[in-house]
């Protein structure tokens, strides 16, 4: 059985990769990273290093043209600044809408594209790292359990019942993901999460704050900070 991992080079997708390699063996795992016009290339660089670390096939896909109409603050062409506060604080200002770093239907596009490539590569399952913290209060609606159920059914039917989606962390917090990854000896020091994309993580964007908290709840400092 072959598996594909939708791979950003961050904590969640790298933990998915560790799980897939443990279950299927590295020869049976393919990673797919997507360039979507993000402000920096740090996560793409991290995904390349991590794919080499695990010894798995690494594919790249450019979907940046699709998102050229979006004003998400996560995108290179946007004039919006990336918020320097936790998601809970950001959501107090959104009136129930997603946060400014939400990229419209990103996971839907990623997973649909991945499904086509996965089928062509003979894969039977796609892993992706959506989790409960990102879905909370509609911050990233395409990380929710409702979205996962719907897109999983669509992919399964649309693939002629050949391809399944797995989101093993859909009901978990990031701290719970880190706990699993530590048990799998996931090389978190090689991962990248920060939205700022500078030499070192900024420590103040929403994803940096969530990441630091996840490691603190596991009783350790973020390994990436000691690099």
MDAnalysis code that builds the backbone (N, CA, C; Angstrom):
import MDAnalysis as mda
import numpy as np

u = mda.Universe.empty(681, n_residues=227, atom_resindex=np.repeat(np.arange(227), 3), trajectory=True)
u.add_TopologyAttr("name", ["N", "CA", "C"] * 227)
u.add_TopologyAttr("resid", np.arange(1, 228))
u.add_TopologyAttr("resname", ["UNK", "UNK", "UNK", "UNK", "UNK", "UNK", "UNK", "UNK", "UNK", "UNK", "UNK", "UNK", "UNK", "UNK", "UNK", "UNK", "UNK", "UNK", "UNK", "UNK", "UNK", "UNK", "UNK", "UNK", "UNK", "UNK", "UNK", "UNK", "UNK", "UNK", "UNK", "UNK", "UNK", "UNK", "UNK", "UNK", "UNK", "UNK", "UNK", "UNK", "UNK", "UNK", "UNK", "UNK", "UNK", "UNK", "UNK", "UNK", "UNK", "UNK", "UNK", "UNK", "UNK", "UNK", "UNK", "UNK", "UNK", "UNK", "UNK", "UNK", "UNK", "UNK", "UNK", "UNK", "UNK", "UNK", "UNK", "UNK", "UNK", "UNK", "UNK", "UNK", "UNK", "UNK", "UNK", "UNK", "UNK", "UNK", "UNK", "UNK", "UNK", "UNK", "UNK", "UNK", "UNK", "UNK", "UNK", "UNK", "UNK", "UNK", "UNK", "UNK", "UNK", "UNK", "UNK", "UNK", "UNK", "UNK", "UNK", "UNK", "UNK", "UNK", "UNK", "UNK", "UNK", "UNK", "UNK", "UNK", "UNK", "UNK", "UNK", "UNK", "UNK", "UNK", "UNK", "UNK", "UNK", "UNK", "UNK", "UNK", "UNK", "UNK", "UNK", "UNK", "UNK", "UNK", "UNK", "UNK", "UNK", "UNK", "UNK", "UNK", "UNK", "UNK", "UNK", "UNK", "UNK", "UNK", "UNK", "UNK", "UNK", "UNK", "UNK", "UNK", "UNK", "UNK", "UNK", "UNK", "UNK", "UNK", "UNK", "UNK", "UNK", "UNK", "UNK", "UNK", "UNK", "UNK", "UNK", "UNK", "UNK", "UNK", "UNK", "UNK", "UNK", "UNK", "UNK", "UNK", "UNK", "UNK", "UNK", "UNK", "UNK", "UNK", "UNK", "UNK", "UNK", "UNK", "UNK", "UNK", "UNK", "UNK", "UNK", "UNK", "UNK", "UNK", "UNK", "UNK", "UNK", "UNK", "UNK", "UNK", "UNK", "UNK", "UNK", "UNK", "UNK", "UNK", "UNK", "UNK", "UNK", "UNK", "UNK", "UNK", "UNK", "UNK", "UNK", "UNK", "UNK", "UNK", "UNK", "UNK", "UNK", "UNK", "UNK", "UNK", "UNK", "UNK", "UNK", "UNK", "UNK", "UNK", "UNK", "UNK", "UNK", "UNK", "UNK"])
u.atoms.positions = np.array([
    [0.837, -1.197, 0.000],
    [0.000, 0.000, 0.000],
    [0.872, 1.248, 0.000],
    [0.555, 2.198, -0.863],
    [1.316, 3.437, -0.954],
    [0.517, 4.592, -0.351],
    [1.237, 5.544, 0.249],
    [0.607, 6.686, 0.894],
    [1.241, 7.978, 0.402],
    [0.421, 9.030, 0.344],
    [0.920, 10.374, 0.074],
    [0.693, 11.226, 1.310],
    [1.634, 12.112, 1.613],
    [1.487, 13.062, 2.706],
    [1.489, 14.464, 2.122],
    [0.407, 15.212, 2.355],
    [0.366, 16.621, 1.970],
    [1.273, 17.355, 2.947],
    [2.352, 17.937, 2.435],
    [3.494, 18.232, 3.284],
    [3.944, 19.681, 3.236],
    [3.813, 20.383, 4.357],
    [4.219, 21.787, 4.429],
    [5.584, 21.978, 5.070],
    [6.077, 20.966, 5.762],
    [7.324, 21.120, 6.500],
    [7.132, 21.654, 7.903],
    [5.874, 21.761, 8.344],
    [5.572, 22.194, 9.704],
    [5.374, 21.021, 10.649],
    [4.989, 21.325, 11.877],
    [4.837, 20.295, 12.907],
    [3.814, 19.229, 12.523],
    [2.636, 19.660, 12.082],
    [1.523, 18.728, 11.881],
    [1.786, 17.773, 10.719],
    [2.185, 18.322, 9.578],
    [2.409, 17.452, 8.420],
    [3.654, 16.584, 8.597],
    [4.649, 17.077, 9.329],
    [5.837, 16.258, 9.561],
    [5.526, 15.103, 10.504],
    [4.651, 15.337, 11.461],
    [4.211, 14.230, 12.327],
    [3.420, 13.216, 11.512],
    [2.596, 13.697, 10.589],
    [1.897, 12.787, 9.665],
    [2.900, 11.954, 8.872],
    [3.962, 12.605, 8.415],
    [4.986, 11.892, 7.648],
    [5.646, 10.816, 8.502],
    [5.971, 11.164, 9.744],
    [6.555, 10.170, 10.643],
    [5.647, 8.971, 10.839],
    [4.344, 9.218, 10.974],
    [3.368, 8.134, 11.133],
    [3.292, 7.280, 9.870],
    [3.253, 7.936, 8.709],
    [3.127, 7.199, 7.447],
    [4.352, 6.330, 7.185],
    [5.539, 6.879, 7.441],
    [6.768, 6.113, 7.238],
    [6.814, 4.911, 8.178],
    [6.381, 5.111, 9.418],
    [6.368, 3.997, 10.373],
    [5.400, 2.903, 9.921],
    [4.259, 3.308, 9.382],
    [3.241, 2.319, 9.009],
    [3.520, 1.638, 7.671],
    [3.980, 2.416, 6.677],
    [4.094, 1.870, 5.323],
    [5.529, 1.644, 4.854],
    [6.501, 2.264, 5.532],
    [7.884, 2.197, 5.062],
    [8.171, 3.322, 4.092],
    [9.375, 3.869, 4.131],
    [9.676, 5.067, 3.352],
    [9.567, 4.853, 1.849],
    [9.795, 3.628, 1.383],
    [9.713, 3.367, -0.056],
    [8.283, 3.490, -0.578],
    [7.314, 3.400, 0.325],
    [5.902, 3.441, -0.062],
    [5.249, 4.794, 0.222],
    [6.062, 5.797, 0.572],
    [5.518, 7.109, 0.939],
    [6.024, 8.186, -0.014],
    [5.092, 9.008, -0.479],
    [5.396, 10.170, -1.315],
    [4.920, 11.427, -0.595],
    [5.720, 12.481, -0.605],
    [5.287, 13.754, -0.040],
    [4.985, 14.735, -1.173],
    [3.989, 15.588, -0.941],
    [3.617, 16.614, -1.912],
    [3.581, 17.963, -1.205],
    [4.448, 18.879, -1.631],
    [4.471, 20.237, -1.089],
    [3.937, 21.198, -2.142],
    [3.228, 22.223, -1.665],
    [2.557, 23.147, -2.576],
    [3.052, 24.580, -2.376],
    [3.455, 25.187, -3.461],
    [3.752, 26.617, -3.463],
    [2.461, 27.337, -3.854],
    [2.012, 28.255, -2.999],
    [0.732, 28.907, -3.265],
    [0.828, 30.433, -3.215],
    [2.044, 30.945, -3.352],
    [2.230, 32.387, -3.330],
    [2.456, 32.931, -1.941],
    [2.866, 32.059, -1.008],
    [3.118, 32.483, 0.364],
    [4.261, 33.493, 0.430],
    [4.319, 34.231, 1.528],
    [5.263, 35.339, 1.658],
    [6.724, 34.905, 1.624],
    [7.000, 33.658, 1.882],
    [8.396, 33.208, 1.954],
    [8.511, 31.754, 1.511],
    [9.747, 31.302, 1.343],
    [10.016, 29.931, 0.892],
    [10.530, 29.035, 2.020],
    [10.501, 29.529, 3.245],
    [11.092, 28.782, 4.354],
    [10.430, 27.423, 4.549],
    [9.099, 27.362, 4.424],
    [8.436, 26.076, 4.650],
    [8.724, 25.099, 3.510],
    [8.851, 25.619, 2.299],
    [9.217, 24.759, 1.164],
    [10.625, 24.209, 1.368],
    [11.530, 25.073, 1.817],
    [12.896, 24.630, 2.092],
    [12.921, 23.564, 3.187],
    [12.120, 23.778, 4.229],
    [12.054, 22.804, 5.323],
    [11.507, 21.472, 4.828],
    [10.480, 21.519, 3.978],
    [9.888, 20.271, 3.476],
    [10.895, 19.476, 2.652],
    [11.740, 20.171, 1.907],
    [12.770, 19.498, 1.104],
    [13.788, 18.804, 2.003],
    [14.227, 19.512, 3.032],
    [15.197, 18.943, 3.979],
    [14.594, 17.738, 4.707],
    [13.354, 17.849, 5.107],
    [12.698, 16.764, 5.850],
    [12.444, 15.539, 4.971],
    [12.079, 15.762, 3.720],
    [11.890, 14.631, 2.797],
    [13.205, 13.881, 2.609],
    [14.308, 14.627, 2.524],
    [15.620, 13.997, 2.433],
    [15.955, 13.241, 3.719],
    [15.624, 13.825, 4.854],
    [15.877, 13.185, 6.146],
    [15.174, 11.822, 6.224],
    [13.923, 11.782, 5.785],
    [13.157, 10.526, 5.847],
    [13.428, 9.609, 4.655],
    [14.072, 10.137, 3.624],
    [14.366, 9.318, 2.453],
    [13.143, 8.973, 1.628],
    [12.208, 9.934, 1.514],
    [10.976, 9.694, 0.761],
    [10.939, 10.551, -0.502],
    [10.135, 10.141, -1.443],
    [9.938, 10.919, -2.664],
    [9.276, 12.248, -2.315],
    [9.733, 13.321, -2.956],
    [9.190, 14.651, -2.672],
    [8.775, 15.320, -3.973],
    [7.480, 15.586, -4.101],
    [6.938, 16.260, -5.282],
    [6.571, 17.696, -4.936],
    [6.640, 18.574, -5.943],
    [6.283, 19.974, -5.763],
    [5.171, 20.350, -6.735],
    [4.286, 21.240, -6.274],
    [3.172, 21.701, -7.106],
    [3.013, 23.202, -6.906],
    [2.852, 23.949, -7.982],
    [2.672, 25.403, -7.909],
    [1.205, 25.753, -8.184],
    [0.513, 26.244, -7.160],
    [-0.881, 26.669, -7.303],
    [-1.026, 28.175, -7.067],
    [0.068, 28.908, -7.153],
    [0.047, 30.327, -6.792],
    [-0.905, 31.152, -7.651],
    [-1.085, 30.781, -8.908],
    [-1.948, 31.549, -9.809],
    [-3.394, 31.559, -9.296],
    [-3.812, 30.441, -8.735],
    [-5.196, 30.335, -8.260],
    [-5.473, 31.333, -7.142],
    [-4.459, 31.572, -6.309],
    [-4.667, 32.434, -5.144],
    [-4.297, 33.893, -5.406],
    [-4.044, 34.246, -6.660],
    [-3.627, 35.616, -6.977],
    [-4.745, 36.631, -6.767],
    [-5.986, 36.153, -6.623],
    [-7.119, 37.057, -6.402],
    [-7.398, 37.285, -4.917],
    [-6.752, 36.521, -4.081],
    [-7.002, 36.600, -2.638],
    [-6.150, 37.685, -1.987],
    [-6.701, 38.292, -0.924],
    [-5.942, 39.289, -0.157],
    [-5.522, 38.735, 1.195],
    [-5.446, 37.418, 1.322],
    [-4.987, 36.824, 2.570],
    [-3.635, 37.409, 2.968],
    [-3.484, 37.718, 4.239],
    [-2.223, 38.310, 4.698],
    [-1.054, 37.333, 4.601],
    [-1.343, 36.071, 4.343],
    [-0.291, 35.065, 4.224],
    [0.384, 35.087, 2.853],
    [-0.226, 35.802, 1.898],
    [0.258, 35.766, 0.521],
    [1.212, 36.917, 0.206],
    [2.128, 36.637, -0.687],
    [3.214, 37.570, -1.004],
    [2.706, 38.897, -1.553],
    [1.652, 38.846, -2.360],
    [1.176, 40.079, -2.997],
    [0.268, 40.913, -2.099],
    [-0.123, 40.382, -0.949],
    [-1.031, 41.099, -0.058],
    [-0.307, 42.237, 0.662],
    [-1.010, 43.346, 0.845],
    [-0.460, 44.472, 1.599],
    [-0.814, 44.389, 3.079],
    [-1.611, 43.384, 3.448],
    [-1.959, 43.196, 4.853],
    [-0.762, 42.664, 5.641],
    [-0.593, 43.158, 6.831],
    [0.451, 42.640, 7.710],
    [-0.049, 41.386, 8.413],
    [0.843, 40.455, 8.670],
    [0.491, 39.255, 9.426],
    [0.292, 39.647, 10.888],
    [-0.859, 39.312, 11.483],
    [-1.126, 39.698, 12.876],
    [-0.087, 39.138, 13.847],
    [0.279, 39.949, 14.813],
    [1.239, 39.538, 15.835],
    [0.499, 39.283, 17.141],
    [-0.380, 38.283, 17.107],
    [-1.161, 37.916, 18.285],
    [-1.735, 36.521, 18.095],
    [-2.176, 35.934, 19.196],
    [-2.742, 34.587, 19.160],
    [-4.054, 34.574, 18.373],
    [-4.433, 33.396, 17.886],
    [-5.658, 33.280, 17.107],
    [-6.893, 33.685, 17.906],
    [-6.918, 33.371, 19.186],
    [-8.071, 33.730, 20.020],
    [-8.282, 35.235, 20.030],
    [-7.197, 35.998, 20.078],
    [-7.303, 37.462, 20.055],
    [-7.729, 37.951, 18.674],
    [-7.212, 37.310, 17.627],
    [-7.591, 37.696, 16.264],
    [-9.078, 37.469, 16.029],
    [-9.603, 36.366, 16.535],
    [-11.002, 36.002, 16.292],
    [-11.986, 36.933, 16.986],
    [-11.525, 37.635, 17.989],
    [-12.389, 38.607, 18.652],
    [-12.726, 39.785, 17.736],
    [-11.952, 39.935, 16.664],
    [-12.129, 41.073, 15.754],
    [-12.725, 40.681, 14.399],
    [-13.003, 39.395, 14.192],
    [-13.405, 38.945, 12.854],
    [-14.908, 38.778, 12.671],
    [-15.683, 38.928, 13.740],
    [-17.142, 38.776, 13.661],
    [-17.542, 37.409, 13.097],
    [-16.848, 36.368, 13.553],
    [-17.183, 35.004, 13.155],
    [-16.556, 34.535, 11.857],
    [-15.837, 35.421, 11.184],
    [-15.175, 35.036, 9.932],
    [-13.787, 34.461, 10.229],
    [-13.186, 33.777, 9.254],
    [-11.832, 33.251, 9.454],
    [-10.816, 34.366, 9.706],
    [-9.662, 34.004, 10.234],
    [-8.593, 34.967, 10.482],
    [-7.972, 35.420, 9.156],
    [-7.198, 36.508, 9.193],
    [-6.684, 37.103, 7.948],
    [-5.676, 36.214, 7.234],
    [-5.082, 35.253, 7.950],
    [-4.120, 34.345, 7.321],
    [-4.804, 33.137, 6.661],
    [-6.125, 33.063, 6.756],
    [-6.867, 32.014, 6.037],
    [-6.750, 32.278, 4.535],
    [-6.346, 31.275, 3.781],
    [-6.263, 31.366, 2.323],
    [-7.479, 30.649, 1.757],
    [-8.312, 31.333, 0.958],
    [-9.613, 30.797, 0.556],
    [-9.586, 29.372, 0.000],
    [-10.238, 28.484, 0.727],
    [-10.433, 27.079, 0.315],
    [-9.113, 26.381, 0.007],
    [-8.052, 26.793, 0.702],
    [-6.727, 26.242, 0.412],
    [-6.676, 24.723, 0.539],
    [-7.164, 24.191, 1.652],
    [-7.094, 22.736, 1.821],
    [-7.949, 22.006, 0.795],
    [-9.060, 22.616, 0.401],
    [-9.885, 21.998, -0.638],
    [-9.121, 21.852, -1.933],
    [-8.421, 22.911, -2.328],
    [-7.631, 22.873, -3.553],
    [-6.436, 21.937, -3.420],
    [-5.759, 22.017, -2.285],
    [-4.600, 21.144, -2.063],
    [-5.005, 19.675, -2.144],
    [-6.077, 19.327, -1.451],
    [-6.478, 17.919, -1.378],
    [-7.022, 17.414, -2.710],
    [-7.731, 18.272, -3.443],
    [-8.229, 17.869, -4.761],
    [-7.066, 17.617, -5.717],
    [-6.093, 18.525, -5.690],
    [-4.906, 18.353, -6.538],
    [-4.116, 17.123, -6.115],
    [-3.965, 16.964, -4.808],
    [-3.222, 15.806, -4.292],
    [-3.908, 14.504, -4.679],
    [-5.235, 14.514, -4.687],
    [-5.978, 13.295, -5.035],
    [-5.659, 12.849, -6.458],
    [-5.611, 13.798, -7.382],
    [-5.302, 13.463, -8.768],
    [-3.898, 12.872, -8.896],
    [-2.924, 13.525, -8.221],
    [-1.546, 13.043, -8.287],
    [-1.398, 11.700, -7.574],
    [-2.045, 11.574, -6.416],
    [-1.959, 10.326, -5.640],
    [-2.491, 9.138, -6.432],
    [-3.609, 9.338, -7.104],
    [-4.169, 8.257, -7.927],
    [-3.203, 7.882, -9.049],
    [-2.608, 8.888, -9.659],
    [-1.668, 8.646, -10.747],
    [-0.407, 7.924, -10.275],
    [-0.069, 8.143, -8.989],
    [1.123, 7.508, -8.405],
    [0.808, 6.165, -7.747],
    [-0.436, 5.735, -7.801],
    [-0.804, 4.447, -7.226],
    [-0.998, 4.457, -5.719],
    [-1.213, 5.643, -5.145],
    [-1.443, 5.733, -3.696],
    [-2.902, 5.402, -3.355],
    [-3.089, 4.883, -2.163],
    [-4.435, 4.534, -1.697],
    [-4.905, 5.420, -0.559],
    [-4.010, 6.250, -0.023],
    [-4.373, 7.105, 1.098],
    [-3.550, 8.394, 1.045],
    [-4.186, 9.497, 1.456],
    [-3.505, 10.784, 1.608],
    [-3.632, 11.220, 3.057],
    [-2.507, 11.536, 3.676],
    [-2.492, 12.098, 5.022],
    [-2.399, 13.621, 4.946],
    [-3.141, 14.298, 5.817],
    [-2.911, 15.736, 5.980],
    [-3.118, 16.117, 7.441],
    [-2.505, 17.241, 7.852],
    [-2.350, 17.521, 9.278],
    [-3.343, 18.466, 9.921],
    [-4.559, 18.551, 9.411],
    [-5.565, 19.416, 10.040],
    [-5.794, 18.997, 11.495],
    [-5.988, 19.994, 12.368],
    [-6.201, 19.675, 13.785],
    [-7.193, 20.636, 14.424],
    [-7.627, 20.296, 15.637],
    [-8.719, 21.001, 16.290],
    [-8.397, 22.448, 16.623],
    [-7.147, 22.757, 16.957],
    [-6.790, 24.136, 17.300],
    [-7.016, 25.077, 16.118],
    [-6.659, 24.644, 14.915],
    [-6.837, 25.492, 13.736],
    [-8.312, 25.647, 13.360],
    [-9.106, 24.628, 13.642],
    [-10.525, 24.682, 13.298],
    [-11.343, 25.481, 14.307],
    [-10.815, 25.686, 15.509],
    [-11.570, 26.301, 16.604],
    [-12.145, 27.653, 16.211],
    [-13.425, 27.809, 16.470],
    [-14.141, 29.068, 16.250],
    [-13.990, 29.596, 14.821],
    [-13.874, 28.675, 13.874],
    [-13.878, 29.028, 12.454],
    [-12.627, 29.774, 11.991],
    [-11.522, 29.656, 12.743],
    [-10.282, 30.321, 12.328],
    [-9.871, 29.848, 10.935],
    [-9.832, 28.525, 10.748],
    [-9.529, 27.915, 9.457],
    [-10.606, 26.862, 9.201],
    [-11.709, 27.239, 8.562],
    [-12.832, 26.306, 8.391],
    [-12.500, 25.055, 7.596],
    [-11.478, 25.126, 6.736],
    [-11.104, 23.932, 5.967],
    [-10.163, 23.010, 6.741],
    [-10.108, 23.229, 8.067],
    [-9.420, 22.293, 8.966],
    [-10.416, 21.610, 9.904],
    [-11.682, 21.864, 9.714],
    [-12.713, 21.342, 10.619],
    [-13.052, 19.888, 10.333],
    [-13.637, 19.234, 11.321],
    [-14.054, 17.840, 11.139],
    [-15.178, 17.739, 10.112],
    [-16.055, 18.748, 10.055],
    [-17.148, 18.735, 9.072],
    [-16.588, 18.811, 7.652],
    [-15.598, 19.669, 7.461],
    [-14.958, 19.771, 6.145],
    [-14.264, 18.459, 5.793],
    [-13.571, 17.867, 6.759],
    [-12.862, 16.613, 6.502],
    [-13.832, 15.511, 6.070],
    [-14.953, 15.408, 6.757],
    [-15.936, 14.380, 6.380],
    [-16.423, 14.587, 4.949],
    [-16.725, 15.838, 4.609],
    [-17.281, 16.128, 3.284],
    [-16.262, 15.883, 2.173],
    [-15.045, 16.377, 2.354],
    [-14.047, 16.219, 1.287],
    [-13.572, 14.773, 1.191],
    [-13.566, 14.063, 2.319],
    [-13.185, 12.646, 2.298],
    [-14.170, 11.842, 1.460],
    [-15.452, 12.126, 1.657],
    [-16.474, 11.418, 0.883],
    [-16.357, 11.761, -0.600],
    [-16.135, 13.044, -0.899],
    [-16.018, 13.471, -2.297],
    [-14.830, 12.798, -2.986],
    [-13.689, 12.770, -2.294],
    [-12.485, 12.152, -2.868],
    [-12.686, 10.652, -3.060],
    [-13.295, 9.996, -2.085],
    [-13.511, 8.556, -2.176],
    [-14.438, 8.221, -3.344],
    [-15.536, 8.967, -3.459],
    [-16.481, 8.716, -4.558],
    [-15.845, 9.089, -5.902],
    [-15.203, 10.262, -5.934],
    [-14.623, 10.754, -7.184],
    [-13.442, 9.946, -7.685],
    [-12.843, 9.168, -6.800],
    [-11.712, 8.313, -7.197],
    [-12.158, 6.893, -7.529],
    [-13.466, 6.686, -7.592],
    [-13.961, 5.328, -7.838],
    [-13.686, 4.410, -6.667],
    [-13.792, 4.967, -5.459],
    [-13.573, 4.222, -4.205],
    [-12.145, 3.680, -4.067],
    [-11.189, 4.401, -4.681],
    [-9.804, 3.940, -4.636],
    [-8.933, 4.687, -3.628],
    [-9.370, 5.899, -3.226],
    [-8.499, 6.774, -2.455],
    [-9.204, 7.304, -1.214],
    [-8.515, 7.197, -0.072],
    [-9.066, 7.694, 1.189],
    [-8.209, 8.836, 1.725],
    [-8.835, 9.737, 2.462],
    [-8.119, 10.802, 3.155],
    [-8.017, 10.462, 4.631],
    [-6.862, 10.735, 5.208],
    [-6.666, 10.540, 6.641],
    [-6.222, 11.853, 7.264],
    [-6.952, 12.289, 8.274],
    [-6.565, 13.459, 9.066],
    [-6.481, 12.966, 10.510],
    [-5.381, 12.330, 10.878],
    [-5.308, 11.640, 12.177],
    [-5.410, 12.563, 13.387],
    [-5.237, 13.882, 13.166],
    [-5.241, 14.821, 14.290],
    [-6.483, 15.707, 14.314],
    [-7.503, 15.341, 13.561],
    [-8.648, 16.224, 13.355],
    [-9.349, 16.595, 14.669],
    [-9.253, 15.731, 15.682],
    [-9.870, 16.027, 16.976],
    [-8.832, 16.320, 18.061],
    [-7.580, 16.543, 17.647],
    [-6.490, 16.738, 18.613],
    [-6.012, 18.187, 18.641],
    [-5.369, 18.555, 19.745],
    [-4.686, 19.842, 19.845],
    [-3.256, 19.689, 19.326],
    [-2.599, 20.815, 19.101],
    [-1.207, 20.759, 18.641],
    [-0.299, 20.133, 19.697],
    [-0.606, 20.360, 20.974],
    [0.184, 19.745, 22.047],
    [0.093, 18.229, 21.987],
    [-1.086, 17.703, 21.659],
    [-1.258, 16.252, 21.554],
    [-0.500, 15.710, 20.333],
    [-0.450, 16.503, 19.275],
    [0.305, 16.103, 18.083],
    [1.795, 16.014, 18.409],
    [2.301, 17.038, 19.101],
    [3.716, 17.055, 19.488],
    [4.045, 15.843, 20.358],
    [3.150, 15.485, 21.249],
    [3.376, 14.319, 22.111],
    [3.547, 13.050, 21.277],
    [2.699, 12.878, 20.278],
    [2.810, 11.725, 19.383],
    [4.136, 11.774, 18.630],
    [4.462, 12.959, 18.107],
    [5.684, 13.109, 17.326],
    [6.947, 12.863, 18.125],
    [6.943, 13.275, 19.379],
    [8.107, 13.023, 20.231],
    [8.315, 11.520, 20.409],
    [7.208, 10.783, 20.519],
    [7.296, 9.326, 20.620],
    [7.832, 8.686, 19.353],
    [7.582, 9.345, 18.207],
    [8.064, 8.845, 16.911],
    [9.447, 9.398, 16.569],
    [9.993, 10.217, 17.463],
    [11.286, 10.878, 17.245],
    [11.285, 11.719, 15.966],
    [10.200, 12.448, 15.773],
    [10.104, 13.366, 14.635],
    [11.141, 14.485, 14.809],
    [11.906, 14.812, 13.779],
    [12.962, 15.833, 13.887],
    [12.378, 17.260, 13.855],
    [11.753, 17.651, 14.945],
    [11.093, 18.948, 14.979],
    [12.057, 20.116, 14.807],
    [13.338, 19.881, 15.062],
    [14.321, 20.956, 14.887],
    [14.469, 21.348, 13.417],
    [14.017, 20.476, 12.508],
    [14.109, 20.777, 11.081],
    [12.833, 21.409, 10.520],
    [11.769, 21.448, 11.309],
    [10.484, 21.956, 10.823],
    [10.438, 23.479, 10.871],
    [9.498, 24.042, 10.114],
    [9.305, 25.496, 10.094],
    [7.814, 25.806, 10.122],
    [7.407, 26.737, 10.993],
    [6.000, 27.112, 11.109],
    [5.753, 28.604, 10.949],
    [6.724, 29.435, 11.270],
    [6.553, 30.883, 11.350],
    [6.067, 31.490, 10.032],
    [5.089, 32.401, 10.124],
    [4.559, 33.066, 8.937],
    [5.477, 34.173, 8.421],
    [6.380, 34.669, 9.272],
    [7.217, 35.803, 8.889],
    [8.321, 35.410, 7.908],
    [8.879, 34.200, 8.059],
    [9.865, 33.711, 7.096],
    [11.222, 34.365, 7.169],
    [11.602, 34.857, 8.332],
    [12.928, 35.450, 8.485],
    [13.933, 34.373, 8.883],
    [15.123, 34.781, 9.257],
    [16.172, 33.818, 9.597],
    [15.769, 32.953, 10.785],
    [15.138, 33.581, 11.786],
    [14.654, 32.888, 12.976],
    [13.147, 33.073, 13.093],
    [12.439, 32.150, 13.727],
    [10.997, 32.337, 13.946],
    [10.732, 33.632, 14.707],
    [9.657, 34.345, 14.321],
    [9.382, 35.643, 14.923],
    [8.903, 35.535, 16.363],
    [8.212, 34.432, 16.687],
    [7.733, 34.218, 18.045],
    [6.442, 34.930, 18.392],
    [5.919, 35.767, 17.491],
    [4.733, 36.568, 17.827],
    [3.551, 36.375, 16.879],
    [3.727, 35.670, 15.766],
    [2.575, 35.395, 14.896],
    [1.746, 34.260, 15.506],
    [0.531, 34.091, 15.028],
    [-0.357, 33.100, 15.620],
    [0.206, 31.701, 15.646],
    [0.851, 31.294, 14.570],
    [1.369, 29.930, 14.502],
    [2.598, 29.741, 15.396],
    [3.421, 30.793, 15.536],
    [4.557, 30.718, 16.464],
    [4.071, 30.572, 17.905],
    [3.044, 31.334, 18.249],
    [2.491, 31.283, 19.607],
    [1.918, 29.895, 19.901],
    [1.159, 29.356, 18.947],
    [0.582, 28.015, 19.118],
    [1.666, 26.954, 19.234],
    [2.693, 27.085, 18.426],
    [3.783, 26.113, 18.425],
    [4.522, 26.117, 19.758],
    [4.863, 27.300, 20.251],
    [5.575, 27.407, 21.529],
    [4.759, 26.799, 22.665],
    [3.464, 27.066, 22.652],
    [2.573, 26.529, 23.687],
    [2.536, 25.005, 23.643],
    [2.510, 24.444, 22.440],
    [2.442, 22.992, 22.280],
    [3.658, 22.303, 22.886],
    [4.836, 22.880, 22.658],
    [6.045, 22.293, 23.251],
    [6.092, 22.518, 24.756],
    [5.670, 23.684, 25.213],
    [5.650, 23.970, 26.650],
    [4.751, 22.982, 27.394],
    [3.606, 22.669, 26.792],
    [2.680, 21.721, 27.426],
    [3.253, 20.308, 27.466],
    [4.270, 20.060, 26.660],
    [4.968, 18.768, 26.698],
    [6.248, 18.840, 27.515],
    [6.447, 19.978, 28.190],
    [7.565, 20.118, 29.112],
    [8.916, 20.365, 28.490],
    [8.929, 20.819, 27.214],
    [10.212, 21.089, 26.560],
    [10.148, 22.386, 25.775],
    [11.318, 22.917, 25.465],
    [11.395, 24.108, 24.605],
    [11.343, 23.646, 23.159],
    [10.806, 24.497, 22.305],
    [10.760, 24.216, 20.874],
    [12.183, 23.934, 20.362],
    [12.443, 22.741, 19.828],
    [13.781, 22.401, 19.337],
    [14.304, 23.336, 18.255],
    [13.396, 23.948, 17.480],
    [13.820, 24.834, 16.396],
    [14.471, 26.108, 16.936],
    [14.138, 26.483, 18.154],
    [14.673, 27.718, 18.729],
    [16.121, 27.593, 19.158],
    [16.596, 26.367, 19.287],
    [17.984, 26.152, 19.734],
    [18.942, 25.976, 18.563],
    [18.394, 26.103, 17.344],
    [19.244, 25.927, 16.153],
    [20.095, 27.153, 15.893],
])
